Amino acid sequence: MNVKKVIPSGYCKGVIRAIELAKKTRLENKEAKIYVLGMIVHNRYVAEALKRYRIETLDDKTKSKEELLD
């Protein structure tokens, strides 16, 4: 089997910016409860990293975004 590396690889600029913004928000608000509405990217490693930053993801497939905000 041949494996070819595809360039570019990784996340789009919007996803990278969203992750950086979440981390920056945590650093500027050390004691605040911080949530993201829905997963920034469907990647368990990113979700786990955000949890380590104490950033919670509000995500429930059975509820709308408005219901999650309540």
CHARMM internal coordinates of N, CA and C (Angstrom, degrees):
IC EDIT
DIST 1 N 1 CA 1.4428
DIST 1 CA 1 C 1.5184
ANGL 1 N 1 CA 1 C 108.51
DIST 1 C 2 N 1.3155
ANGL 1 CA 1 C 2 N 115.86
DIHE 1 N 1 CA 1 C 2 N 134.73
DIST 2 N 2 CA 1.4597
ANGL 1 C 2 N 2 CA 121.37
DIHE 1 CA 1 C 2 N 2 CA 175.00
DIST 2 CA 2 C 1.5162
ANGL 2 N 2 CA 2 C 109.47
DIHE 1 C 2 N 2 CA 2 C -99.77
DIST 2 C 3 N 1.3176
ANGL 2 CA 2 C 3 N 116.50
DIHE 2 N 2 CA 2 C 3 N 134.14
DIST 3 N 3 CA 1.4531
ANGL 2 C 3 N 3 CA 122.13
DIHE 2 CA 2 C 3 N 3 CA 176.73
DIST 3 CA 3 C 1.5104
ANGL 3 N 3 CA 3 C 107.34
DIHE 2 C 3 N 3 CA 3 C -112.89
DIST 3 C 4 N 1.3187
ANGL 3 CA 3 C 4 N 115.52
DIHE 3 N 3 CA 3 C 4 N 126.22
DIST 4 N 4 CA 1.4594
ANGL 3 C 4 N 4 CA 120.27
DIHE 3 CA 3 C 4 N 4 CA 179.85
DIST 4 CA 4 C 1.5153
ANGL 4 N 4 CA 4 C 109.22
DIHE 3 C 4 N 4 CA 4 C -113.89
DIST 4 C 5 N 1.3069
ANGL 4 CA 4 C 5 N 115.62
DIHE 4 N 4 CA 4 C 5 N 131.86
DIST 5 N 5 CA 1.4527
ANGL 4 C 5 N 5 CA 120.66
DIHE 4 CA 4 C 5 N 5 CA 177.31
DIST 5 CA 5 C 1.5235
ANGL 5 N 5 CA 5 C 108.47
DIHE 4 C 5 N 5 CA 5 C -80.42
DIST 5 C 6 N 1.3153
ANGL 5 CA 5 C 6 N 115.06
DIHE 5 N 5 CA 5 C 6 N 130.72
DIST 6 N 6 CA 1.4549
ANGL 5 C 6 N 6 CA 120.60
DIHE 5 CA 5 C 6 N 6 CA 179.10
DIST 6 CA 6 C 1.5174
ANGL 6 N 6 CA 6 C 108.21
DIHE 5 C 6 N 6 CA 6 C -100.57
DIST 6 C 7 N 1.3088
ANGL 6 CA 6 C 7 N 115.73
DIHE 6 N 6 CA 6 C 7 N 128.62
DIST 7 N 7 CA 1.4612
ANGL 6 C 7 N 7 CA 120.92
DIHE 6 CA 6 C 7 N 7 CA 179.28
DIST 7 CA 7 C 1.5117
ANGL 7 N 7 CA 7 C 107.60
DIHE 6 C 7 N 7 CA 7 C -116.36
DIST 7 C 8 N 1.3031
ANGL 7 CA 7 C 8 N 122.81
DIHE 7 N 7 CA 7 C 8 N 130.70
DIST 8 N 8 CA 1.4649
ANGL 7 C 8 N 8 CA 124.79
DIHE 7 CA 7 C 8 N 8 CA 2.80
DIST 8 CA 8 C 1.5222
ANGL 8 N 8 CA 8 C 111.60
DIHE 7 C 8 N 8 CA 8 C -82.31
DIST 8 C 9 N 1.3016
ANGL 8 CA 8 C 9 N 115.91
DIHE 8 N 8 CA 8 C 9 N 158.35
DIST 9 N 9 CA 1.4579
ANGL 8 C 9 N 9 CA 121.21
DIHE 8 CA 8 C 9 N 9 CA 176.18
DIST 9 CA 9 C 1.5167
ANGL 9 N 9 CA 9 C 108.11
DIHE 8 C 9 N 9 CA 9 C -129.20
DIST 9 C 10 N 1.3104
ANGL 9 CA 9 C 10 N 116.60
DIHE 9 N 9 CA 9 C 10 N 162.81
DIST 10 N 10 CA 1.4552
ANGL 9 C 10 N 10 CA 120.46
DIHE 9 CA 9 C 10 N 10 CA -179.38
DIST 10 CA 10 C 1.5080
ANGL 10 N 10 CA 10 C 111.29
DIHE 9 C 10 N 10 CA 10 C 109.88
DIST 10 C 11 N 1.3040
ANGL 10 CA 10 C 11 N 115.64
DIHE 10 N 10 CA 10 C 11 N -156.67
DIST 11 N 11 CA 1.4555
ANGL 10 C 11 N 11 CA 121.51
DIHE 10 CA 10 C 11 N 11 CA -175.87
DIST 11 CA 11 C 1.5221
ANGL 11 N 11 CA 11 C 110.70
DIHE 10 C 11 N 11 CA 11 C -96.18
DIST 11 C 12 N 1.3218
ANGL 11 CA 11 C 12 N 115.22
DIHE 11 N 11 CA 11 C 12 N 156.94
DIST 12 N 12 CA 1.4581
ANGL 11 C 12 N 12 CA 120.01
DIHE 11 CA 11 C 12 N 12 CA 176.65
DIST 12 CA 12 C 1.5315
ANGL 12 N 12 CA 12 C 108.91
DIHE 11 C 12 N 12 CA 12 C -70.41
DIST 12 C 13 N 1.3080
ANGL 12 CA 12 C 13 N 115.94
DIHE 12 N 12 CA 12 C 13 N 165.74
DIST 13 N 13 CA 1.4646
ANGL 12 C 13 N 13 CA 120.66
DIHE 12 CA 12 C 13 N 13 CA -177.54
DIST 13 CA 13 C 1.5215
ANGL 13 N 13 CA 13 C 112.10
DIHE 12 C 13 N 13 CA 13 C -61.54
DIST 13 C 14 N 1.3268
ANGL 13 CA 13 C 14 N 117.30
DIHE 13 N 13 CA 13 C 14 N -34.05
DIST 14 N 14 CA 1.4607
ANGL 13 C 14 N 14 CA 120.41
DIHE 13 CA 13 C 14 N 14 CA 179.59
DIST 14 CA 14 C 1.5145
ANGL 14 N 14 CA 14 C 112.47
DIHE 13 C 14 N 14 CA 14 C -64.36
DIST 14 C 15 N 1.3217
ANGL 14 CA 14 C 15 N 116.78
DIHE 14 N 14 CA 14 C 15 N -41.11
DIST 15 N 15 CA 1.4742
ANGL 14 C 15 N 15 CA 121.12
DIHE 14 CA 14 C 15 N 15 CA 178.82
DIST 15 CA 15 C 1.5243
ANGL 15 N 15 CA 15 C 109.68
DIHE 14 C 15 N 15 CA 15 C -67.83
DIST 15 C 16 N 1.3078
ANGL 15 CA 15 C 16 N 116.87
DIHE 15 N 15 CA 15 C 16 N -44.98
DIST 16 N 16 CA 1.4741
ANGL 15 C 16 N 16 CA 120.40
DIHE 15 CA 15 C 16 N 16 CA 178.98
DIST 16 CA 16 C 1.5264
ANGL 16 N 16 CA 16 C 109.82
DIHE 15 C 16 N 16 CA 16 C -60.04
DIST 16 C 17 N 1.3268
ANGL 16 CA 16 C 17 N 116.39
DIHE 16 N 16 CA 16 C 17 N -43.70
DIST 17 N 17 CA 1.4675
ANGL 16 C 17 N 17 CA 120.32
DIHE 16 CA 16 C 17 N 17 CA 179.81
DIST 17 CA 17 C 1.5283
ANGL 17 N 17 CA 17 C 110.80
DIHE 16 C 17 N 17 CA 17 C -63.22
DIST 17 C 18 N 1.3279
ANGL 17 CA 17 C 18 N 118.05
DIHE 17 N 17 CA 17 C 18 N -41.43
DIST 18 N 18 CA 1.4635
ANGL 17 C 18 N 18 CA 121.48
DIHE 17 CA 17 C 18 N 18 CA 179.99
DIST 18 CA 18 C 1.5306
ANGL 18 N 18 CA 18 C 111.19
DIHE 17 C 18 N 18 CA 18 C -63.70
DIST 18 C 19 N 1.3162
ANGL 18 CA 18 C 19 N 117.34
DIHE 18 N 18 CA 18 C 19 N -41.63
DIST 19 N 19 CA 1.4677
ANGL 18 C 19 N 19 CA 121.05
DIHE 18 CA 18 C 19 N 19 CA 178.42
DIST 19 CA 19 C 1.5218
ANGL 19 N 19 CA 19 C 109.99
DIHE 18 C 19 N 19 CA 19 C -65.34
DIST 19 C 20 N 1.3188
ANGL 19 CA 19 C 20 N 117.04
DIHE 19 N 19 CA 19 C 20 N -45.00
DIST 20 N 20 CA 1.4633
ANGL 19 C 20 N 20 CA 120.70
DIHE 19 CA 19 C 20 N 20 CA 179.23
DIST 20 CA 20 C 1.5272
ANGL 20 N 20 CA 20 C 111.10
DIHE 19 C 20 N 20 CA 20 C -62.97
DIST 20 C 21 N 1.3302
ANGL 20 CA 20 C 21 N 117.43
DIHE 20 N 20 CA 20 C 21 N -39.60
DIST 21 N 21 CA 1.4600
ANGL 20 C 21 N 21 CA 121.24
DIHE 20 CA 20 C 21 N 21 CA 178.87
DIST 21 CA 21 C 1.5260
ANGL 21 N 21 CA 21 C 111.32
DIHE 20 C 21 N 21 CA 21 C -64.79
DIST 21 C 22 N 1.3186
ANGL 21 CA 21 C 22 N 116.83
DIHE 21 N 21 CA 21 C 22 N -40.98
DIST 22 N 22 CA 1.4672
ANGL 21 C 22 N 22 CA 120.56
DIHE 21 CA 21 C 22 N 22 CA 177.86
DIST 22 CA 22 C 1.5288
ANGL 22 N 22 CA 22 C 110.55
DIHE 21 C 22 N 22 CA 22 C -62.42
DIST 22 C 23 N 1.3148
ANGL 22 CA 22 C 23 N 117.05
DIHE 22 N 22 CA 22 C 23 N -45.15
DIST 23 N 23 CA 1.4713
ANGL 22 C 23 N 23 CA 120.77
DIHE 22 CA 22 C 23 N 23 CA 179.16
DIST 23 CA 23 C 1.5252
ANGL 23 N 23 CA 23 C 111.15
DIHE 22 C 23 N 23 CA 23 C -65.14
DIST 23 C 24 N 1.3241
ANGL 23 CA 23 C 24 N 117.13
DIHE 23 N 23 CA 23 C 24 N -42.39
DIST 24 N 24 CA 1.4665
ANGL 23 C 24 N 24 CA 121.25
DIHE 23 CA 23 C 24 N 24 CA 179.16
DIST 24 CA 24 C 1.5284
ANGL 24 N 24 CA 24 C 110.34
DIHE 23 C 24 N 24 CA 24 C -62.52
DIST 24 C 25 N 1.3342
ANGL 24 CA 24 C 25 N 116.27
DIHE 24 N 24 CA 24 C 25 N -41.01
DIST 25 N 25 CA 1.4543
ANGL 24 C 25 N 25 CA 120.57
DIHE 24 CA 24 C 25 N 25 CA 178.54
DIST 25 CA 25 C 1.5172
ANGL 25 N 25 CA 25 C 110.46
DIHE 24 C 25 N 25 CA 25 C -60.76
DIST 25 C 26 N 1.3393
ANGL 25 CA 25 C 26 N 116.70
DIHE 25 N 25 CA 25 C 26 N -41.89
DIST 26 N 26 CA 1.4699
ANGL 25 C 26 N 26 CA 120.01
DIHE 25 CA 25 C 26 N 26 CA 177.78
DIST 26 CA 26 C 1.5233
ANGL 26 N 26 CA 26 C 110.56
DIHE 25 C 26 N 26 CA 26 C -62.04
DIST 26 C 27 N 1.3158
ANGL 26 CA 26 C 27 N 117.57
DIHE 26 N 26 CA 26 C 27 N -45.89
DIST 27 N 27 CA 1.4640
ANGL 26 C 27 N 27 CA 120.33
DIHE 26 CA 26 C 27 N 27 CA -177.25
DIST 27 CA 27 C 1.5212
ANGL 27 N 27 CA 27 C 111.93
DIHE 26 C 27 N 27 CA 27 C -64.15
DIST 27 C 28 N 1.3316
ANGL 27 CA 27 C 28 N 116.74
DIHE 27 N 27 CA 27 C 28 N -32.65
DIST 28 N 28 CA 1.4650
ANGL 27 C 28 N 28 CA 120.81
DIHE 27 CA 27 C 28 N 28 CA -179.77
DIST 28 CA 28 C 1.5326
ANGL 28 N 28 CA 28 C 112.37
DIHE 27 C 28 N 28 CA 28 C -83.82
DIST 28 C 29 N 1.3194
ANGL 28 CA 28 C 29 N 117.56
DIHE 28 N 28 CA 28 C 29 N -15.96
DIST 29 N 29 CA 1.4638
ANGL 28 C 29 N 29 CA 122.85
DIHE 28 CA 28 C 29 N 29 CA -177.03
DIST 29 CA 29 C 1.5177
ANGL 29 N 29 CA 29 C 108.99
DIHE 28 C 29 N 29 CA 29 C -134.25
DIST 29 C 30 N 1.3052
ANGL 29 CA 29 C 30 N 115.76
DIHE 29 N 29 CA 29 C 30 N 71.38
DIST 30 N 30 CA 1.4596
ANGL 29 C 30 N 30 CA 121.58
DIHE 29 CA 29 C 30 N 30 CA -168.82
DIST 30 CA 30 C 1.5296
ANGL 30 N 30 CA 30 C 114.68
DIHE 29 C 30 N 30 CA 30 C -60.14
DIST 30 C 31 N 1.3121
ANGL 30 CA 30 C 31 N 118.19
DIHE 30 N 30 CA 30 C 31 N -33.21
DIST 31 N 31 CA 1.4654
ANGL 30 C 31 N 31 CA 120.40
DIHE 30 CA 30 C 31 N 31 CA -175.75
DIST 31 CA 31 C 1.5283
ANGL 31 N 31 CA 31 C 113.70
DIHE 30 C 31 N 31 CA 31 C -104.92
DIST 31 C 32 N 1.3158
ANGL 31 CA 31 C 32 N 118.80
DIHE 31 N 31 CA 31 C 32 N -3.71
DIST 32 N 32 CA 1.4606
ANGL 31 C 32 N 32 CA 121.71
DIHE 31 CA 31 C 32 N 32 CA -176.31
DIST 32 CA 32 C 1.5250
ANGL 32 N 32 CA 32 C 111.50
DIHE 31 C 32 N 32 CA 32 C -75.37
DIST 32 C 33 N 1.3269
ANGL 32 CA 32 C 33 N 115.42
DIHE 32 N 32 CA 32 C 33 N 153.71
DIST 33 N 33 CA 1.4604
ANGL 32 C 33 N 33 CA 120.28
DIHE 32 CA 32 C 33 N 33 CA 170.23
DIST 33 CA 33 C 1.5226
ANGL 33 N 33 CA 33 C 106.62
DIHE 32 C 33 N 33 CA 33 C -81.43
DIST 33 C 34 N 1.3137
ANGL 33 CA 33 C 34 N 116.35
DIHE 33 N 33 CA 33 C 34 N 125.78
DIST 34 N 34 CA 1.4674
ANGL 33 C 34 N 34 CA 120.66
DIHE 33 CA 33 C 34 N 34 CA -177.66
DIST 34 CA 34 C 1.5182
ANGL 34 N 34 CA 34 C 108.41
DIHE 33 C 34 N 34 CA 34 C -123.49
DIST 34 C 35 N 1.3366
ANGL 34 CA 34 C 35 N 114.42
DIHE 34 N 34 CA 34 C 35 N 132.14
DIST 35 N 35 CA 1.4544
ANGL 34 C 35 N 35 CA 121.85
DIHE 34 CA 34 C 35 N 35 CA -178.43
DIST 35 CA 35 C 1.5255
ANGL 35 N 35 CA 35 C 109.24
DIHE 34 C 35 N 35 CA 35 C -128.40
DIST 35 C 36 N 1.3300
ANGL 35 CA 35 C 36 N 115.21
DIHE 35 N 35 CA 35 C 36 N 150.75
DIST 36 N 36 CA 1.4600
ANGL 35 C 36 N 36 CA 121.10
DIHE 35 CA 35 C 36 N 36 CA 167.08
DIST 36 CA 36 C 1.5243
ANGL 36 N 36 CA 36 C 106.53
DIHE 35 C 36 N 36 CA 36 C -116.07
DIST 36 C 37 N 1.3205
ANGL 36 CA 36 C 37 N 115.27
DIHE 36 N 36 CA 36 C 37 N 141.18
DIST 37 N 37 CA 1.4584
ANGL 36 C 37 N 37 CA 121.06
DIHE 36 CA 36 C 37 N 37 CA -177.21
DIST 37 CA 37 C 1.5196
ANGL 37 N 37 CA 37 C 108.76
DIHE 36 C 37 N 37 CA 37 C -91.02
DIST 37 C 38 N 1.3153
ANGL 37 CA 37 C 38 N 116.12
DIHE 37 N 37 CA 37 C 38 N 103.85
DIST 38 N 38 CA 1.4596
ANGL 37 C 38 N 38 CA 121.37
DIHE 37 CA 37 C 38 N 38 CA -174.72
DIST 38 CA 38 C 1.5215
ANGL 38 N 38 CA 38 C 110.32
DIHE 37 C 38 N 38 CA 38 C 82.57
DIST 38 C 39 N 1.3023
ANGL 38 CA 38 C 39 N 114.81
DIHE 38 N 38 CA 38 C 39 N 163.41
DIST 39 N 39 CA 1.4627
ANGL 38 C 39 N 39 CA 119.42
DIHE 38 CA 38 C 39 N 39 CA -178.87
DIST 39 CA 39 C 1.5212
ANGL 39 N 39 CA 39 C 110.10
DIHE 38 C 39 N 39 CA 39 C -73.05
DIST 39 C 40 N 1.3274
ANGL 39 CA 39 C 40 N 116.25
DIHE 39 N 39 CA 39 C 40 N 134.00
DIST 40 N 40 CA 1.4621
ANGL 39 C 40 N 40 CA 120.53
DIHE 39 CA 39 C 40 N 40 CA 177.08
DIST 40 CA 40 C 1.5244
ANGL 40 N 40 CA 40 C 108.99
DIHE 39 C 40 N 40 CA 40 C -63.02
DIST 40 C 41 N 1.3135
ANGL 40 CA 40 C 41 N 115.00
DIHE 40 N 40 CA 40 C 41 N -44.03
DIST 41 N 41 CA 1.4585
ANGL 40 C 41 N 41 CA 121.69
DIHE 40 CA 40 C 41 N 41 CA 176.21
DIST 41 CA 41 C 1.5302
ANGL 41 N 41 CA 41 C 106.37
DIHE 40 C 41 N 41 CA 41 C -148.02
DIST 41 C 42 N 1.3016
ANGL 41 CA 41 C 42 N 117.50
DIHE 41 N 41 CA 41 C 42 N 142.93
DIST 42 N 42 CA 1.4675
ANGL 41 C 42 N 42 CA 120.62
DIHE 41 CA 41 C 42 N 42 CA -178.42
DIST 42 CA 42 C 1.5235
ANGL 42 N 42 CA 42 C 109.31
DIHE 41 C 42 N 42 CA 42 C -80.30
DIST 42 C 43 N 1.3293
ANGL 42 CA 42 C 43 N 113.58
DIHE 42 N 42 CA 42 C 43 N 79.25
DIST 43 N 43 CA 1.4525
ANGL 42 C 43 N 43 CA 121.85
DIHE 42 CA 42 C 43 N 43 CA -178.36
DIST 43 CA 43 C 1.5216
ANGL 43 N 43 CA 43 C 106.66
DIHE 42 C 43 N 43 CA 43 C -146.76
DIST 43 C 44 N 1.3119
ANGL 43 CA 43 C 44 N 116.74
DIHE 43 N 43 CA 43 C 44 N 118.32
DIST 44 N 44 CA 1.4670
ANGL 43 C 44 N 44 CA 119.19
DIHE 43 CA 43 C 44 N 44 CA -174.83
DIST 44 CA 44 C 1.5196
ANGL 44 N 44 CA 44 C 112.67
DIHE 43 C 44 N 44 CA 44 C -64.39
DIST 44 C 45 N 1.3283
ANGL 44 CA 44 C 45 N 118.17
DIHE 44 N 44 CA 44 C 45 N -29.62
DIST 45 N 45 CA 1.4602
ANGL 44 C 45 N 45 CA 120.98
DIHE 44 CA 44 C 45 N 45 CA 179.94
DIST 45 CA 45 C 1.5275
ANGL 45 N 45 CA 45 C 111.15
DIHE 44 C 45 N 45 CA 45 C -68.28
DIST 45 C 46 N 1.3145
ANGL 45 CA 45 C 46 N 116.47
DIHE 45 N 45 CA 45 C 46 N -38.67
DIST 46 N 46 CA 1.4678
ANGL 45 C 46 N 46 CA 120.47
DIHE 45 CA 45 C 46 N 46 CA 176.47
DIST 46 CA 46 C 1.5290
ANGL 46 N 46 CA 46 C 109.18
DIHE 45 C 46 N 46 CA 46 C -67.28
DIST 46 C 47 N 1.3257
ANGL 46 CA 46 C 47 N 117.14
DIHE 46 N 46 CA 46 C 47 N -43.64
DIST 47 N 47 CA 1.4645
ANGL 46 C 47 N 47 CA 120.89
DIHE 46 CA 46 C 47 N 47 CA 178.70
DIST 47 CA 47 C 1.5304
ANGL 47 N 47 CA 47 C 110.70
DIHE 46 C 47 N 47 CA 47 C -60.39
DIST 47 C 48 N 1.3173
ANGL 47 CA 47 C 48 N 117.47
DIHE 47 N 47 CA 47 C 48 N -42.60
DIST 48 N 48 CA 1.4686
ANGL 47 C 48 N 48 CA 121.17
DIHE 47 CA 47 C 48 N 48 CA 178.63
DIST 48 CA 48 C 1.5183
ANGL 48 N 48 CA 48 C 111.21
DIHE 47 C 48 N 48 CA 48 C -66.19
DIST 48 C 49 N 1.3232
ANGL 48 CA 48 C 49 N 117.13
DIHE 48 N 48 CA 48 C 49 N -38.34
DIST 49 N 49 CA 1.4647
ANGL 48 C 49 N 49 CA 120.43
DIHE 48 CA 48 C 49 N 49 CA 178.41
DIST 49 CA 49 C 1.5287
ANGL 49 N 49 CA 49 C 110.62
DIHE 48 C 49 N 49 CA 49 C -64.39
DIST 49 C 50 N 1.3247
ANGL 49 CA 49 C 50 N 116.91
DIHE 49 N 49 CA 49 C 50 N -41.01
DIST 50 N 50 CA 1.4611
ANGL 49 C 50 N 50 CA 119.71
DIHE 49 CA 49 C 50 N 50 CA 177.90
DIST 50 CA 50 C 1.5246
ANGL 50 N 50 CA 50 C 110.68
DIHE 49 C 50 N 50 CA 50 C -64.41
DIST 50 C 51 N 1.3220
ANGL 50 CA 50 C 51 N 117.74
DIHE 50 N 50 CA 50 C 51 N -37.30
DIST 51 N 51 CA 1.4710
ANGL 50 C 51 N 51 CA 120.80
DIHE 50 CA 50 C 51 N 51 CA 176.87
DIST 51 CA 51 C 1.5217
ANGL 51 N 51 CA 51 C 110.66
DIHE 50 C 51 N 51 CA 51 C -62.19
DIST 51 C 52 N 1.3245
ANGL 51 CA 51 C 52 N 116.89
DIHE 51 N 51 CA 51 C 52 N -38.15
DIST 52 N 52 CA 1.4670
ANGL 51 C 52 N 52 CA 119.76
DIHE 51 CA 51 C 52 N 52 CA 178.00
DIST 52 CA 52 C 1.5260
ANGL 52 N 52 CA 52 C 111.01
DIHE 51 C 52 N 52 CA 52 C -64.40
DIST 52 C 53 N 1.3132
ANGL 52 CA 52 C 53 N 116.88
DIHE 52 N 52 CA 52 C 53 N -27.49
DIST 53 N 53 CA 1.4641
ANGL 52 C 53 N 53 CA 122.38
DIHE 52 CA 52 C 53 N 53 CA 175.35
DIST 53 CA 53 C 1.5365
ANGL 53 N 53 CA 53 C 111.25
DIHE 52 C 53 N 53 CA 53 C -84.64
DIST 53 C 54 N 1.3311
ANGL 53 CA 53 C 54 N 116.88
DIHE 53 N 53 CA 53 C 54 N 3.81
DIST 54 N 54 CA 1.4641
ANGL 53 C 54 N 54 CA 122.75
DIHE 53 CA 53 C 54 N 54 CA -176.91
DIST 54 CA 54 C 1.5245
ANGL 54 N 54 CA 54 C 111.19
DIHE 53 C 54 N 54 CA 54 C 61.33
DIST 54 C 55 N 1.3176
ANGL 54 CA 54 C 55 N 116.21
DIHE 54 N 54 CA 54 C 55 N 41.22
DIST 55 N 55 CA 1.4579
ANGL 54 C 55 N 55 CA 123.35
DIHE 54 CA 54 C 55 N 55 CA 174.40
DIST 55 CA 55 C 1.5209
ANGL 55 N 55 CA 55 C 106.32
DIHE 54 C 55 N 55 CA 55 C -112.27
DIST 55 C 56 N 1.3283
ANGL 55 CA 55 C 56 N 115.46
DIHE 55 N 55 CA 55 C 56 N 117.71
DIST 56 N 56 CA 1.4528
ANGL 55 C 56 N 56 CA 120.68
DIHE 55 CA 55 C 56 N 56 CA -176.64
DIST 56 CA 56 C 1.5287
ANGL 56 N 56 CA 56 C 111.30
DIHE 55 C 56 N 56 CA 56 C -93.34
DIST 56 C 57 N 1.3137
ANGL 56 CA 56 C 57 N 115.75
DIHE 56 N 56 CA 56 C 57 N 141.74
DIST 57 N 57 CA 1.4630
ANGL 56 C 57 N 57 CA 121.75
DIHE 56 CA 56 C 57 N 57 CA 176.80
DIST 57 CA 57 C 1.5171
ANGL 57 N 57 CA 57 C 108.89
DIHE 56 C 57 N 57 CA 57 C -100.18
DIST 57 C 58 N 1.3263
ANGL 57 CA 57 C 58 N 116.34
DIHE 57 N 57 CA 57 C 58 N 124.03
DIST 58 N 58 CA 1.4600
ANGL 57 C 58 N 58 CA 121.50
DIHE 57 CA 57 C 58 N 58 CA 174.94
DIST 58 CA 58 C 1.5211
ANGL 58 N 58 CA 58 C 107.03
DIHE 57 C 58 N 58 CA 58 C -92.17
DIST 58 C 59 N 1.3123
ANGL 58 CA 58 C 59 N 115.86
DIHE 58 N 58 CA 58 C 59 N 108.52
DIST 59 N 59 CA 1.4574
ANGL 58 C 59 N 59 CA 120.06
DIHE 58 CA 58 C 59 N 59 CA -176.92
DIST 59 CA 59 C 1.5153
ANGL 59 N 59 CA 59 C 109.27
DIHE 58 C 59 N 59 CA 59 C -149.46
DIST 59 C 60 N 1.3146
ANGL 59 CA 59 C 60 N 116.26
DIHE 59 N 59 CA 59 C 60 N 121.56
DIST 60 N 60 CA 1.4598
ANGL 59 C 60 N 60 CA 122.08
DIHE 59 CA 59 C 60 N 60 CA 178.10
DIST 60 CA 60 C 1.5231
ANGL 60 N 60 CA 60 C 106.87
DIHE 59 C 60 N 60 CA 60 C -149.21
DIST 60 C 61 N 1.3000
ANGL 60 CA 60 C 61 N 116.24
DIHE 60 N 60 CA 60 C 61 N 114.86
DIST 61 N 61 CA 1.4706
ANGL 60 C 61 N 61 CA 121.91
DIHE 60 CA 60 C 61 N 61 CA -175.51
DIST 61 CA 61 C 1.5287
ANGL 61 N 61 CA 61 C 112.91
DIHE 60 C 61 N 61 CA 61 C -62.48
DIST 61 C 62 N 1.3367
ANGL 61 CA 61 C 62 N 116.85
DIHE 61 N 61 CA 61 C 62 N -19.96
DIST 62 N 62 CA 1.4624
ANGL 61 C 62 N 62 CA 119.69
DIHE 61 CA 61 C 62 N 62 CA -177.15
DIST 62 CA 62 C 1.5257
ANGL 62 N 62 CA 62 C 112.79
DIHE 61 C 62 N 62 CA 62 C -89.85
DIST 62 C 63 N 1.3364
ANGL 62 CA 62 C 63 N 117.37
DIHE 62 N 62 CA 62 C 63 N -4.60
DIST 63 N 63 CA 1.4625
ANGL 62 C 63 N 63 CA 120.69
DIHE 62 CA 62 C 63 N 63 CA -176.89
DIST 63 CA 63 C 1.5236
ANGL 63 N 63 CA 63 C 110.97
DIHE 62 C 63 N 63 CA 63 C -121.65
DIST 63 C 64 N 1.3182
ANGL 63 CA 63 C 64 N 115.18
DIHE 63 N 63 CA 63 C 64 N 151.48
DIST 64 N 64 CA 1.4693
ANGL 63 C 64 N 64 CA 120.39
DIHE 63 CA 63 C 64 N 64 CA 175.01
DIST 64 CA 64 C 1.5248
ANGL 64 N 64 CA 64 C 108.60
DIHE 63 C 64 N 64 CA 64 C -78.91
DIST 64 C 65 N 1.3116
ANGL 64 CA 64 C 65 N 116.36
DIHE 64 N 64 CA 64 C 65 N 167.68
DIST 65 N 65 CA 1.4700
ANGL 64 C 65 N 65 CA 121.01
DIHE 64 CA 64 C 65 N 65 CA 178.27
DIST 65 CA 65 C 1.5287
ANGL 65 N 65 CA 65 C 110.06
DIHE 64 C 65 N 65 CA 65 C -61.02
DIST 65 C 66 N 1.3327
ANGL 65 CA 65 C 66 N 116.75
DIHE 65 N 65 CA 65 C 66 N -38.21
DIST 66 N 66 CA 1.4672
ANGL 65 C 66 N 66 CA 120.21
DIHE 65 CA 65 C 66 N 66 CA 178.72
DIST 66 CA 66 C 1.5193
ANGL 66 N 66 CA 66 C 111.21
DIHE 65 C 66 N 66 CA 66 C -63.48
DIST 66 C 67 N 1.3266
ANGL 66 CA 66 C 67 N 116.87
DIHE 66 N 66 CA 66 C 67 N -41.11
DIST 67 N 67 CA 1.4662
ANGL 66 C 67 N 67 CA 120.54
DIHE 66 CA 66 C 67 N 67 CA 178.27
DIST 67 CA 67 C 1.5217
ANGL 67 N 67 CA 67 C 110.89
DIHE 66 C 67 N 67 CA 67 C -65.73
DIST 67 C 68 N 1.3158
ANGL 67 CA 67 C 68 N 117.29
DIHE 67 N 67 CA 67 C 68 N -37.33
DIST 68 N 68 CA 1.4626
ANGL 67 C 68 N 68 CA 120.47
DIHE 67 CA 67 C 68 N 68 CA 177.95
DIST 68 CA 68 C 1.5332
ANGL 68 N 68 CA 68 C 111.27
DIHE 67 C 68 N 68 CA 68 C -65.07
DIST 68 C 69 N 1.3179
ANGL 68 CA 68 C 69 N 116.79
DIHE 68 N 68 CA 68 C 69 N -34.16
DIST 69 N 69 CA 1.4568
ANGL 68 C 69 N 69 CA 120.28
DIHE 68 CA 68 C 69 N 69 CA 179.88
DIST 69 CA 69 C 1.5278
ANGL 69 N 69 CA 69 C 111.79
DIHE 68 C 69 N 69 CA 69 C -67.62
DIST 69 C 70 N 1.3227
ANGL 69 CA 69 C 70 N 116.43
DIHE 69 N 69 CA 69 C 70 N -28.57
DIST 70 N 70 CA 1.4787
ANGL 69 C 70 N 70 CA 119.20
DIHE 69 CA 69 C 70 N 70 CA 178.46
DIST 70 CA 70 C 1.5085
ANGL 70 N 70 CA 70 C 109.38
DIHE 69 C 70 N 70 CA 70 C -70.85
END
COOR INIT
IC SEED 1 N 1 CA 1 C
IC BUILD
